[in-house]
Amino acid sequence: MRTIKGAARAKAKRKLFKRAKGYVGGRGRLLRSVKETLIRAGVYAFRDRRAKKRNFRRLWITRLSAACQLNGMNYSRFMAGLKKANVVLDRKSLSEIAVRDPAAFTVIAQTAKAALQA
């Protein structure tokens, strides 16, 4: 007698359709389209988890560059000055300081400037 995969296959389908909830048209209703769409979604998710890190770093550097310009120096000189002054703040923290507390950032920028002068 031939075996059939009834319950297991139904469960597998339910799992796929649950993951495709909210997809428009056949992408959320037709099994083949759902499978293809979920594979592509997974590829984008994998890729973009890495891209997200790059994008945030770009944002922080852009913010820091703008804040440095306001303090009369460029980004690369600022970072070199911080390194020389042994200030160990990362770009994320520095950009948050630049946005939320410009006065504190000015003090940090002056520290970097002084380290370059010495």
Backbone as numpy.savetxt, mean C-alpha at the origin, in Angstrom:
# Nx Ny Nz CAx CAy CAz Cx Cy Cz
-21.22 -49.97 -10.34 -22.05 -48.77 -10.34 -21.17 -47.52 -10.34
-21.58 -46.52 -11.10 -20.83 -45.28 -11.22 -21.09 -44.37 -10.02
-20.01 -43.80 -9.46 -20.21 -42.91 -8.31 -20.45 -41.49 -8.82
-21.24 -40.77 -8.08 -21.48 -39.36 -8.42 -21.01 -38.50 -7.25
-20.74 -37.25 -7.57 -20.09 -36.38 -6.60 -21.08 -35.36 -6.03
-22.35 -35.69 -6.00 -23.43 -34.78 -5.65 -23.17 -33.76 -4.57
-23.09 -34.18 -3.32 -22.99 -33.25 -2.20 -21.68 -32.47 -2.23
-20.58 -33.17 -2.54 -19.27 -32.52 -2.56 -19.21 -31.45 -3.64
-19.75 -31.77 -4.83 -19.74 -30.79 -5.92 -20.62 -29.59 -5.58
-21.78 -29.85 -4.98 -22.69 -28.75 -4.60 -22.00 -27.84 -3.59
-21.28 -28.46 -2.65 -20.58 -27.67 -1.63 -19.48 -26.82 -2.26
-18.76 -27.40 -3.21 -17.68 -26.68 -3.89 -18.25 -25.49 -4.67
-19.38 -25.73 -5.35 -20.03 -24.65 -6.10 -20.48 -23.53 -5.18
-21.12 -23.93 -4.07 -21.59 -22.92 -3.10 -20.43 -22.04 -2.62
-19.30 -22.70 -2.38 -18.12 -21.99 -1.91 -17.66 -20.95 -2.94
-17.65 -21.36 -4.21 -17.24 -20.45 -5.28 -18.22 -19.30 -5.41
-19.52 -19.62 -5.42 -20.54 -18.57 -5.60 -20.53 -17.60 -4.41
-20.22 -18.12 -3.23 -20.15 -17.25 -2.05 -19.02 -16.23 -2.21
-17.87 -16.71 -2.74 -16.73 -15.81 -2.96 -17.03 -14.78 -4.05
-17.94 -15.13 -4.99 -18.25 -14.25 -6.11 -19.46 -13.37 -5.82
-19.87 -13.30 -4.58 -21.04 -12.51 -4.21 -20.80 -11.03 -4.54
-21.77 -10.42 -5.18 -21.64 -9.01 -5.52 -21.09 -8.76 -6.92
-20.61 -9.83 -7.60 -20.12 -9.65 -8.96 -21.32 -9.47 -9.89
-21.14 -8.67 -10.93 -22.24 -8.29 -11.82 -22.48 -9.33 -12.91
-23.74 -9.60 -13.21 -24.12 -10.46 -14.34 -23.65 -11.88 -14.18
-23.21 -12.45 -15.30 -22.77 -13.84 -15.33 -21.56 -14.09 -14.44
-20.79 -13.06 -14.17 -19.60 -13.21 -13.33 -19.96 -13.66 -11.92
-21.19 -13.44 -11.54 -21.63 -13.88 -10.21 -22.65 -15.00 -10.27
-23.06 -15.41 -11.49 -24.15 -16.38 -11.64 -23.81 -17.65 -12.40
-22.83 -17.57 -13.31 -22.50 -18.72 -14.16 -21.19 -19.34 -13.69
-21.21 -20.63 -13.48 -20.07 -21.32 -12.86 -18.75 -21.06 -13.57
-18.73 -21.20 -14.90 -17.47 -21.02 -15.62 -16.96 -19.59 -15.48
-17.87 -18.62 -15.63 -17.49 -17.21 -15.50 -17.02 -16.91 -14.08
-17.69 -17.50 -13.11 -17.32 -17.28 -11.71 -15.90 -17.77 -11.47
-15.59 -18.99 -11.97 -14.25 -19.54 -11.78 -13.18 -18.65 -12.40
-13.42 -18.22 -13.64 -12.45 -17.37 -14.34 -12.26 -16.05 -13.61
-13.38 -15.47 -13.18 -13.33 -14.17 -12.50 -12.59 -14.28 -11.17
-12.83 -15.35 -10.43 -12.16 -15.53 -9.14 -10.66 -15.73 -9.31
-10.27 -16.43 -10.37 -8.83 -16.61 -10.63 -8.20 -15.25 -10.91
-8.85 -14.48 -11.80 -8.31 -13.17 -12.13 -8.29 -12.26 -10.90
-9.34 -12.31 -10.08 -9.39 -11.49 -8.86 -8.24 -11.85 -7.93
-7.95 -13.15 -7.85 -6.85 -13.60 -7.00 -5.51 -13.09 -7.49
-5.34 -13.07 -8.81 -4.09 -12.57 -9.40 -3.94 -11.09 -9.08
-5.01 -10.32 -9.26 -4.95 -8.89 -8.95 -4.66 -8.66 -7.47
-5.30 -9.44 -6.61 -5.10 -9.28 -5.17 -3.65 -9.54 -4.81
-3.07 -10.61 -5.36 -1.67 -10.96 -5.09 -0.75 -9.84 -5.56
-0.96 -9.39 -6.79 -0.12 -8.33 -7.36 -0.23 -7.04 -6.56
-1.47 -6.68 -6.24 -1.70 -5.37 -5.63 -1.33 -5.30 -4.15
-1.20 -6.47 -3.49 -0.68 -6.44 -2.12 0.75 -5.92 -2.13
1.47 -6.22 -3.19 2.83 -5.72 -3.32 2.86 -4.28 -3.83
1.99 -3.99 -4.80 1.94 -2.64 -5.38 1.55 -1.61 -4.32
0.69 -2.02 -3.39 0.22 -1.13 -2.32 1.40 -0.58 -1.52
2.37 -1.43 -1.23 3.54 -1.02 -0.47 4.33 0.04 -1.24
4.49 -0.20 -2.55 5.21 0.78 -3.38 4.47 2.11 -3.44
3.13 2.03 -3.61 2.34 3.26 -3.73 2.40 4.10 -2.47
2.32 3.44 -1.31 2.39 4.20 -0.06 3.75 4.84 0.12
4.82 4.12 -0.22 6.16 4.70 -0.11 6.28 5.93 -1.01
5.72 5.84 -2.22 5.73 7.01 -3.13 4.99 8.19 -2.52
3.84 7.91 -1.89 3.06 8.97 -1.26 3.86 9.65 -0.15
4.49 8.83 0.72 5.26 9.38 1.83 6.40 10.25 1.33
7.09 9.78 0.28 8.21 10.54 -0.26 7.73 11.85 -0.87
6.59 11.82 -1.56 6.03 13.04 -2.16 5.68 14.05 -1.08
5.05 13.57 0.00 4.70 14.46 1.12 5.95 15.06 1.76
6.95 14.22 1.97 8.19 14.70 2.58 8.88 15.71 1.69
8.88 15.45 0.41 9.50 16.37 -0.54 8.84 17.75 -0.47
7.50 17.75 -0.43 6.77 19.03 -0.35 7.09 19.74 0.96
7.13 18.99 2.06 7.42 19.60 3.36 8.85 20.12 3.41
9.77 19.41 2.76 11.17 19.86 2.73 11.29 21.16 1.94
10.55 21.25 0.83 10.57 22.47 0.02 10.15 23.68 0.87
9.15 23.48 1.72 8.69 24.57 2.59 9.76 24.98 3.60
10.66 24.04 3.90 11.73 24.33 4.84 13.06 24.63 4.15
12.98 24.91 2.87 14.16 25.37 2.13 15.22 24.32 1.83
14.82 23.08 1.67 15.78 22.05 1.26 15.07 21.00 0.43
15.86 20.17 -0.26 15.20 19.13 -1.04 15.21 17.80 -0.27
14.46 16.85 -0.79 14.24 15.58 -0.09 15.54 14.81 0.14
16.38 14.73 -0.88 17.59 13.91 -0.76 18.55 14.50 0.28
18.67 15.82 0.30 19.54 16.48 1.31 18.96 16.27 2.71
17.64 16.33 2.80 16.95 16.11 4.09 17.26 14.71 4.63
17.11 13.70 3.77 17.35 12.33 4.20 18.82 12.11 4.55
19.71 12.71 3.78 21.14 12.59 4.06 21.46 13.23 5.42
20.83 14.38 5.69 21.03 15.07 6.97 20.53 14.25 8.15
19.38 13.61 7.97 18.84 12.77 9.04 19.76 11.60 9.34
20.29 11.01 8.28 21.20 9.87 8.45 22.46 10.30 9.20
22.97 11.47 8.83 24.18 12.00 9.46 23.93 12.35 10.93
22.70 12.81 11.22 22.34 13.20 12.59 21.87 12.01 13.43
21.90 10.81 12.84 21.46 9.58 13.51 20.01 9.64 13.98
19.15 10.25 13.15 17.71 10.27 13.43 17.11 9.04 12.74
16.50 8.16 13.55 16.00 6.91 12.98 14.47 6.89 12.91
13.91 7.81 12.14 12.47 7.83 11.87 12.27 7.37 10.44
11.28 6.51 10.23 11.03 6.05 8.86 10.20 7.08 8.09
10.08 6.86 6.80 9.39 7.81 5.93 7.91 7.95 6.29
7.31 6.85 6.73 5.89 6.89 7.11 5.70 7.84 8.30
6.51 7.68 9.32 6.41 8.52 10.52 6.69 9.98 10.18
7.74 10.19 9.40 8.10 11.56 9.03 6.99 12.24 8.25
6.34 11.50 7.32 5.28 12.12 6.53 4.07 12.43 7.40
3.78 11.57 8.38 2.68 11.85 9.31 2.98 13.11 10.12
4.21 13.25 10.58 4.61 14.45 11.33 4.48 15.68 10.45
4.94 15.55 9.19 4.89 16.69 8.26 3.46 17.16 8.03
2.51 16.21 7.96 1.11 16.56 7.70 0.42 17.08 8.95
0.61 16.38 10.08 -0.15 16.69 11.29 0.48 17.76 12.19
1.83 17.88 12.14 2.51 18.81 13.04 3.67 19.49 12.32
3.36 20.47 11.46 4.42 21.12 10.67 5.52 21.77 11.51
5.17 22.25 12.70 6.18 22.88 13.57 7.23 21.86 13.99
6.79 20.67 14.36 7.72 19.60 14.75 8.58 19.19 13.56
7.97 19.16 12.38 8.74 18.79 11.19 9.81 19.82 10.90
9.50 21.10 11.14 10.48 22.16 10.94 11.70 21.94 11.84
11.45 21.52 13.08 12.56 21.24 14.01 13.42 20.09 13.48
12.76 19.04 12.96 13.48 17.89 12.40 14.30 18.33 11.18
13.70 19.18 10.33 14.38 19.66 9.13 15.62 20.48 9.51
15.47 21.30 10.57 16.62 22.11 11.03 17.72 21.22 11.59
17.35 20.14 12.24 18.32 19.17 12.74 19.10 18.56 11.58
18.38 18.20 10.52 19.02 17.62 9.34 19.95 18.63 8.68
19.51 19.89 8.59 20.32 20.96 8.00 21.61 21.15 8.80
21.45 21.20 10.13 22.62 21.41 11.01 23.62 20.26 10.87
23.13 19.05 10.73 24.02 17.88 10.59 24.81 17.96 9.28
24.18 18.51 8.25 24.88 18.65 6.96 25.94 19.76 7.01
25.67 20.79 7.79 26.59 21.92 7.92 27.87 21.50 8.66
27.67 20.64 9.67 28.81 20.27 10.54 29.80 19.35 9.86
